[in-house]
Amino acid sequence: MENFYVRQMEIHDIFNVVKVEVATYNTPWPQDIFFRELVENTHAHYFVATLDDDVIGYGGMWLVVDDAQITNIAIHPSYRGHKYGEKLFKQMIDYGVHHGMKRLSLEVRESNTVAQSMYEKFGLVRAGIRKNYYTDDGEDAVVMWVSM
Ligand SMILES: CC(C)(COP(=O)(O)OP(=O)(O)OC[C@H]1O[C@@H](n2cnc3c(N)ncnc32)[C@H](O)[C@@H]1OP(=O)(O)O)[C@@H](O)C(=O)NCCC(=O)NCCS
């Protein structure tokens, strides 16, 4: 039986997290960004989604007092469409609420209707557009947020 589990990201996970990044994005975050987030950023909280102990996804947020900002969430393409993203996002929200989060916001590509649809399931709504937000191709970002 499959064994899906979400836990906090540790430094030894970075190698496998970058594999998810590379499989997901044209301009993936390199290892040193994750390293700095884990080691230097006291507001950062990162999680990995594991299946039978293999890292199949990850998510991160910055939590400053009661405001949380999702920095990223991704499931490896081979494992999408099985509710793992939703389970990971729910556990991140539960973690945030447990640590005092009152508002959650994020930016998502205008074209990324899959992620927007998942966020809407958790009550996030569109709050506005940041024009030319993505530096690699100039795509606009949709800002979404929810109040707890
Ligand atoms: C967004 C992402 C994390 C969702 O993870 P996932 O495990 O594939 O999604 P789930 O199976 O948990 O589905 C959750 C919801 O997402 C939406 N969704 C997932 N796949 C979808 C698809 N192919 N088409 C439309 N909506 C979809 C639906 O709302 C779905 O709920 P439903 O099944 O009740 O309709 C994943 O698609 C991903 O890694 N995408 C690339 C990275 C990314 O875009 N991250 C967001 C950056 S802001």
Ligand as a Chemical Component Dictionary entry (heavy atoms), coordinates in Angstrom:
data_LIG
# 
_chem_comp.id                   LIG 
_chem_comp.type                 NON-POLYMER 
_chem_comp.pdbx_formal_charge   0 
_chem_comp.three_letter_code    LIG 
# 
loop_
_chem_comp_atom.comp_id 
_chem_comp_atom.atom_id 
_chem_comp_atom.alt_atom_id 
_chem_comp_atom.type_symbol 
_chem_comp_atom.charge 
_chem_comp_atom.model_Cartn_x 
_chem_comp_atom.model_Cartn_y 
_chem_comp_atom.model_Cartn_z 
_chem_comp_atom.pdbx_ordinal 
LIG C1  C1  C 0 -0.454  22.550 -8.888  1  
LIG C2  C2  C 0 -0.002  21.152 -8.503  2  
LIG C3  C3  C 0 0.893   21.239 -7.254  3  
LIG C4  C4  C 0 -1.249  20.324 -8.152  4  
LIG O1  O1  O 0 -0.821  19.055 -7.681  5  
LIG P1  P1  P 0 -1.571  17.700 -8.116  6  
LIG O2  O2  O 0 -1.167  16.651 -7.172  7  
LIG O3  O3  O 0 -1.363  17.430 -9.560  8  
LIG O4  O4  O 0 -3.115  18.123 -7.907  9  
LIG P2  P2  P 0 -4.243  17.268 -7.186  10 
LIG O5  O5  O 0 -4.362  15.935 -7.815  11 
LIG O6  O6  O 0 -4.033  17.320 -5.710  12 
LIG O7  O7  O 0 -5.535  18.131 -7.578  13 
LIG C5  C5  C 0 -5.972  19.202 -6.768  14 
LIG C6  C6  C 0 -6.786  20.152 -7.589  15 
LIG O8  O8  O 0 -5.939  20.807 -8.540  16 
LIG C7  C7  C 0 -6.691  21.035 -9.735  17 
LIG N1  N1  N 0 -6.164  20.207 -10.799 18 
LIG C8  C8  C 0 -5.242  19.228 -10.715 19 
LIG N2  N2  N 0 -4.966  18.717 -11.934 20 
LIG C9  C9  C 0 -5.739  19.401 -12.799 21 
LIG C10 C10 C 0 -5.905  19.347 -14.216 22 
LIG N3  N3  N 0 -5.195  18.497 -14.966 23 
LIG N4  N4  N 0 -6.752  20.220 -14.791 24 
LIG C11 C11 C 0 -7.445  21.103 -14.060 25 
LIG N5  N5  N 0 -7.348  21.207 -12.702 26 
LIG C12 C12 C 0 -6.501  20.348 -12.086 27 
LIG C13 C13 C 0 -8.119  20.621 -9.432  28 
LIG O9  O9  O 0 -8.774  21.719 -8.812  29 
LIG C14 C14 C 0 -7.871  19.530 -8.418  30 
LIG O10 O10 O 0 -9.019  19.248 -7.644  31 
LIG P3  P3  P 0 -10.126 18.205 -8.218  32 
LIG O11 O11 O 0 -9.377  16.937 -8.513  33 
LIG O12 O12 O 0 -11.100 18.064 -7.107  34 
LIG O13 O13 O 0 -10.693 18.826 -9.451  35 
LIG C15 C15 C 0 0.739   20.435 -9.661  36 
LIG O14 O14 O 0 -0.083  20.497 -10.813 37 
LIG C16 C16 C 0 2.081   21.030 -10.017 38 
LIG O15 O15 O 0 3.099   20.666 -9.438  39 
LIG N6  N6  N 0 2.109   21.950 -10.993 40 
LIG C17 C17 C 0 3.366   22.568 -11.447 41 
LIG C18 C18 C 0 3.908   23.525 -10.436 42 
LIG C19 C19 C 0 2.926   24.645 -10.172 43 
LIG O16 O16 O 0 2.247   25.116 -11.063 44 
LIG N7  N7  N 0 2.897   25.095 -8.906  45 
LIG C20 C20 C 0 2.089   26.224 -8.499  46 
LIG C21 C21 C 0 2.936   27.458 -8.569  47 
LIG S1  S1  S 0 2.069   28.905 -8.012  48 
# 
loop_
_chem_comp_bond.comp_id 
_chem_comp_bond.atom_id_1 
_chem_comp_bond.atom_id_2 
_chem_comp_bond.value_order 
_chem_comp_bond.pdbx_ordinal 
LIG C1  C2  SING 1  
LIG C2  C3  SING 2  
LIG C2  C4  SING 3  
LIG C2  C15 SING 4  
LIG C4  O1  SING 5  
LIG O1  P1  SING 6  
LIG P1  O2  DOUB 7  
LIG P1  O3  SING 8  
LIG P1  O4  SING 9  
LIG O4  P2  SING 10 
LIG P2  O5  DOUB 11 
LIG P2  O6  SING 12 
LIG P2  O7  SING 13 
LIG O7  C5  SING 14 
LIG C5  C6  SING 15 
LIG C6  O8  SING 16 
LIG C6  C14 SING 17 
LIG O8  C7  SING 18 
LIG C7  N1  SING 19 
LIG C7  C13 SING 20 
LIG N1  C8  SING 21 
LIG N1  C12 SING 22 
LIG C8  N2  DOUB 23 
LIG N2  C9  SING 24 
LIG C9  C10 SING 25 
LIG C9  C12 DOUB 26 
LIG C10 N3  SING 27 
LIG C10 N4  DOUB 28 
LIG N4  C11 SING 29 
LIG C11 N5  DOUB 30 
LIG N5  C12 SING 31 
LIG C13 O9  SING 32 
LIG C13 C14 SING 33 
LIG C14 O10 SING 34 
LIG O10 P3  SING 35 
LIG P3  O11 DOUB 36 
LIG P3  O12 SING 37 
LIG P3  O13 SING 38 
LIG C15 O14 SING 39 
LIG C15 C16 SING 40 
LIG C16 O15 DOUB 41 
LIG C16 N6  SING 42 
LIG N6  C17 SING 43 
LIG C17 C18 SING 44 
LIG C18 C19 SING 45 
LIG C19 O16 DOUB 46 
LIG C19 N7  SING 47 
LIG N7  C20 SING 48 
LIG C20 C21 SING 49 
LIG C21 S1  SING 50 
# 
